[in-house]
Amino acid sequence: MVTRELAASPVISEVVAVDGFPQAVERALAGLPEDRAKGRVVDLGKPGVLEELLREFDAAVAALPHSLSMAANEAAVAAGCHLIDLVGSKYEEKLRLHEPAQAAGVLLVTGCGVAPGIVNVLAARGIELLDEADEAIIYCGGLPRYPQPPLHYQIVFRFESVMGLYTRPASAVVDGEIVKLPPMAGLETVEFPEPVGVCEAAYSDAHSTAYTLRHKVRRLAEKTVRYPGHFQKMGVLAELGFLSEEPVEVDGQTVIPRRVAMAVLEPQLSGKSNEDVTVARVVVRGTKDGRPVEHEWTMVDLYDAVRGYTSMAKSTGFPAVIVTEWLAQGRLEERGFLAPEQLLVGSRFDPFVAQLRERGVVIDYVCREGRA
């Protein structure tokens, strides 16, 4: 989807789709003119390959496994190539690249998708509109349009990222300090407009916002949305040790329970339809001119049958496409390692949301006074 959109952009001269699998490159290039988009099959895990590759380009969009994200950021600095990374993990480790990136004259944008990404920007905007911000709560989830039992979920992006939700402590902000919350804790009911309805949400990692917004809001947390009952079932698997990475012996062989669980679960979570829904809600409460105010943004994004884009592809890919185009147009002058909530607020917020709307990702907004 990102390849297709950038190849159609009037401000991009050439796009090269790179992957380790020939089939993935072929899918990315399907139907695109050869003078606008080309492909390469490259083993990006080999030492030095990423840097050598990035030296050829002005900017790159990294839709890579978490395990390659750090290497891609380091390679971009060494190669002098701007990088828009969809992965937002290991924020503290990557932050050390800020000054080297400035020295190299490049912009590294971390977590430039939907969550992290769009929701970060909405949270920062809500805080920006207040004199004092008390609370920012982020909800987001990728859901099947037609959920199937027993988990009522289907994989809409990398399974390794999904599994992290159930096993890793979640960063959040309490009284301006970064804290770690247990995975799947804080379960609550949340409701979205049709066709979604009643869901549940539990704590997940707040990524960069826990660091960039911690001194601007008293409490901040992010929650992942699923259909009712999902977290209880995954919680049972976690309690029984099926999501553990501690090796166990089975019939004389050493196995890792989490890998076995993933191998069993993945076929069951493939879904019977490409149709999906991405939901997001960001609620920011505080005061303005001495009065309590609540800002709320809600998104219910559906599968795009005309373009053949899943909702998750749209809501994750379009922020990266927009930022890439703005870089090409010279609209982003910052250099260094920055998060979307540091780049896309202030005077850039309305144009960013308008660009998403033009591309089919619509975010509704309401401001309520007298509520905090």
PyMOL commands that set and color helices and strands:
alter all, ss='L'
color gray80, all
select helices_A, chain A and resi 2-7+22-29+49-54+66-79+91-95+98-104+118-128+159-167+209-212+230-239+257-268+311-328+340-343+346-358
alter helices_A, ss='H'
color red, helices_A
select strands_A, chain A and resi 15-19+37-41+59-62+82-85+107-109+132-144+170-174+177-181+188-192+197-204+217-226+248-250+253-255+276-288+291-302+336-338+364-369
alter strands_A, ss='S'
color yellow, strands_A
deselect
rebuild
show_as cartoon
